[in-house]
Protein backbone atom coordinates (compact mmCIF):
# COMPACT_ATOMS: atom_id res chain seq x y z
CA UNK A 1 0.00 0.00 0.00
CA UNK A 2 1.32 3.44 -0.93
CA UNK A 3 0.60 6.37 1.37
CA UNK A 4 0.36 10.04 0.55
CA UNK A 5 3.23 11.57 2.46
CA UNK A 6 3.96 14.84 4.17
CA UNK A 7 7.53 15.94 4.84
CA UNK A 8 8.32 18.01 7.91
CA UNK A 9 11.68 19.75 7.64
CA UNK A 10 12.83 20.38 11.19
CA UNK A 11 14.71 23.60 11.89
CA UNK A 12 14.96 22.88 15.63
CA UNK A 13 11.48 23.63 16.91
CA UNK A 14 10.53 22.32 20.32
CA UNK A 15 7.10 21.35 18.99
CA UNK A 16 8.00 19.48 15.78
CA UNK A 17 7.08 16.13 17.34
CA UNK A 18 3.75 17.59 18.45
CA UNK A 19 3.03 18.79 14.91
CA UNK A 20 3.74 15.30 13.58
CA UNK A 21 1.62 13.69 16.27
CA UNK A 22 -1.37 15.90 15.45
CA UNK A 23 -1.02 15.10 11.75
CA UNK A 24 -0.81 11.39 12.48
CA UNK A 25 -3.94 11.65 14.63
CA UNK A 26 -5.61 12.93 11.45
CA UNK A 27 -4.33 9.82 9.61
CA UNK A 28 -1.69 11.78 7.71
CA UNK A 29 1.55 9.88 7.13
CA UNK A 30 4.46 12.22 7.83
CA UNK A 31 8.18 12.03 8.34
CA UNK A 32 10.43 14.48 10.17
CA UNK A 33 13.86 15.15 8.71
CA UNK A 34 16.43 17.61 10.10
CA UNK A 35 17.17 20.45 7.69
CA UNK A 36 20.85 19.42 7.45
CA UNK A 37 19.93 16.10 5.85
CA UNK A 38 17.27 17.32 3.39
CA UNK A 39 18.38 17.22 -0.22
CA UNK A 40 16.31 17.35 -3.36
CA UNK A 41 17.17 13.68 -3.93
CA UNK A 42 15.52 12.86 -0.59
CA UNK A 43 12.49 15.01 -1.48
CA UNK A 44 12.07 13.37 -4.90
CA UNK A 45 12.47 9.88 -3.40
CA UNK A 46 9.94 10.56 -0.65
CA UNK A 47 7.56 12.32 -3.09
CA UNK A 48 5.62 14.25 -0.42
CA UNK A 49 2.22 15.74 -1.25
CA UNK A 50 3.06 18.73 0.99
CA UNK A 51 5.96 20.08 3.05
CA UNK A 52 6.09 21.84 6.42
CA UNK A 53 9.05 23.97 7.49
CA UNK A 54 9.09 23.90 11.29
CA UNK A 55 10.06 26.73 13.56
CA UNK A 56 13.38 26.94 15.27
CA UNK A 57 15.56 29.05 17.57
CA UNK A 58 17.65 30.75 14.89
CA UNK A 59 16.98 33.97 13.00
CA UNK A 60 16.96 34.29 9.21
CA UNK A 61 18.65 37.68 9.65
CA UNK A 62 21.79 35.98 11.02
CA UNK A 63 24.51 35.17 8.48
CA UNK A 64 24.85 31.40 8.15
CA UNK A 65 21.41 30.58 9.54
CA UNK A 66 19.77 27.36 8.27
CA UNK A 67 18.16 27.32 4.81
CA UNK A 68 16.05 24.90 2.78
CA UNK A 69 17.20 23.70 -0.65
CA UNK A 70 16.21 26.57 -2.97
CA UNK A 71 14.83 24.09 -5.56
CA UNK A 72 12.22 22.93 -3.07
CA UNK A 73 10.11 25.99 -3.92
CA UNK A 74 9.81 24.78 -7.51
CA UNK A 75 8.91 21.22 -6.52
CA UNK A 76 5.22 21.93 -7.00
CA UNK A 77 3.64 21.01 -3.67
CA UNK A 78 2.13 23.24 -0.97
CA UNK A 79 4.60 24.43 1.67
CA UNK A 80 3.56 25.62 5.12
CA UNK A 81 6.09 27.63 7.09
CA UNK A 82 5.65 27.84 10.85
CA UNK A 83 7.49 30.61 12.74
CA UNK A 84 11.14 30.34 11.56
CA UNK A 85 9.89 28.31 8.59
CA UNK A 86 7.64 31.18 7.47
CA UNK A 87 10.48 33.68 7.83
CA UNK A 88 12.69 31.30 5.88
CA UNK A 89 10.17 31.17 3.03
CA UNK A 90 9.91 34.96 3.01
CA UNK A 91 13.70 35.32 2.85
CA UNK A 92 14.35 32.63 0.25
CA UNK A 93 11.52 33.81 -1.99
CA UNK A 94 12.84 37.37 -2.16
CA UNK A 95 11.02 39.04 0.71
CA UNK A 96 12.50 40.89 3.63
CA UNK A 97 12.49 39.94 7.29
CA UNK A 98 13.52 42.69 9.69
CA UNK A 99 14.89 41.93 13.12
CA UNK A 100 12.77 42.89 16.09
CA UNK A 101 13.70 45.15 18.96
CA UNK A 102 14.93 42.19 20.97
CA UNK A 103 17.48 41.22 18.30
CA UNK A 104 18.64 44.80 17.77
CA UNK A 105 16.63 45.46 14.63
CA UNK A 106 14.46 48.46 14.00
CA UNK A 107 11.23 46.50 13.66
CA UNK A 108 8.53 45.70 16.15
CA UNK A 109 8.77 43.22 18.99
CA UNK A 110 9.49 39.66 17.86
CA UNK A 111 6.39 38.37 19.60
CA UNK A 112 2.92 39.83 19.47
CA UNK A 113 0.98 41.84 16.92
CA UNK A 114 2.55 42.46 13.52
CA UNK A 115 1.19 43.22 10.06
CA UNK A 116 1.88 41.84 6.58
CA UNK A 117 1.64 43.96 3.44
CA UNK A 118 1.22 42.26 0.04
CA UNK A 119 3.84 42.87 -2.64
CA UNK A 120 1.67 41.39 -5.40
CA UNK A 121 -1.52 39.42 -5.89
CA UNK A 122 -1.81 35.64 -5.87
CA UNK A 123 -5.01 33.70 -6.43
CA UNK A 124 -4.30 31.95 -3.14
CA UNK A 125 -4.72 35.29 -1.35
CA UNK A 126 -8.01 36.32 -2.95
CA UNK A 127 -10.13 38.02 -0.30
CA UNK A 128 -7.16 38.81 1.91
CA UNK A 129 -5.83 42.34 2.21
CA UNK A 130 -9.22 43.76 1.11
CA UNK A 131 -9.06 46.12 4.08
CA UNK A 132 -5.30 46.78 3.85
CA UNK A 133 -2.55 45.00 5.77
CA UNK A 134 -3.32 41.73 7.55
CA UNK A 135 -2.50 41.20 11.21
CA UNK A 136 -0.40 38.13 11.94
N, C-alpha and C positions, 0 to 999 in steps of 0.2 A: 504494500500500500504506500502510495506517495502522498506526503502531506504538503500543504501550502506552508511556507516557512516565513518567519519574520526574523530578521537579524537585528540584534541590539549591539551597537558598538559602544563599549564601555570606556568612558573618559574619566573614571574614578569616582563616580557618584556613590554615595552611601546607600542609595535606594534602588540601585540597578536590579538587585535580586527581587525586591518587592515589585518592581515593574514587571519583571518576567513572571513572577508568581501570579499577579493579577491577570496577565494575558493568558497564562495556562489555565486559570480558573474559567476563562471564557473559551476554552478549548482551542486556543491558538498555539501552534507549535512555534517555539522561539528558541534561539540560541544566543548566548552572550559571548562576545569575543572582545578581548582588550584591544584598544585602538592600535597598539604597537604591532599586533599580529594580523591586522586586516589588510589584505591586498586585494586587488581586483580579481586575481585568480581565485581566491577564497570566495569572493562575492559571486563570481560566475558559477563556481562549482556548487555553492549552496543554493543559488537561484532563489533568493528571497522575494516574496511578493511585496514587501515593504521593509523599511529600515528605520530604526530609532537610534538617534545619537543621544546618549545619556548626558547627564550633567557631570560636573566634576569640580575639583577645587582650584583649577588653574584659571587664568584669564587670557582671553584671546589677544589682549593688548600687550602681553608679555612676549618679547622675542623668544622664539624657540618653543612656544607652547604647542601642545598636541594638535594635529590636524588629521582630517580624513583624506583618503585618496581623492584627488581632485576629480578623477574620472567617475567617481561614484554618483556625481550629480547628473551625469549623462546616461546613467544606467537605465533610467526609464521607470522607476518605481517610486511610490510616495515615500518621502522622508520626513520624519517628525523629529525636531530638535527640542530637547528639554533642557532648560537653563543653559549651561555651557554649550550644549549641542546646538541650541538655537543661535547663540552668539557665533558659534563656529560656522554655521550655515551663512549667516549674515556676512561674516568676514570673507569666507571663501567664494561667495557669490558676488562679491564686489561692493557690498555695503560697508558701513562704518559703525564700529562699536566704540563708544567713548567710555573711558574709565570713570567710575563714580568718585564721589568725594573721599570715600574710604581709601581708594587706591591712588589718590593723588591727582585724579583727573578733574576736569572742569564740569563734569556732568552732574546729574542728580545722585541721590543716594543709591547704592547698589541693590537695596531691598526696598520694596514699597512701590508706590504709584509711579508709573512712567508712561510715556505716550509714544506711539509709532506713527510715522508719517509715510504715506506711500510715495514711491519714486516713479511708479508706472502703474498700469492697470493689468491685472490678470483675471481671467474668467473665474478662477478659484476664489477671488476676493470680491466678486459681485455682491453688492449690498453692504459691504464694509466701507468704512470711511465716508459714508453718505453725509455724515454730520461733521466731518473733519477728521482729526487724528483719533486713533483708537487707544484707549487705556489698556495697558498690559500689566 
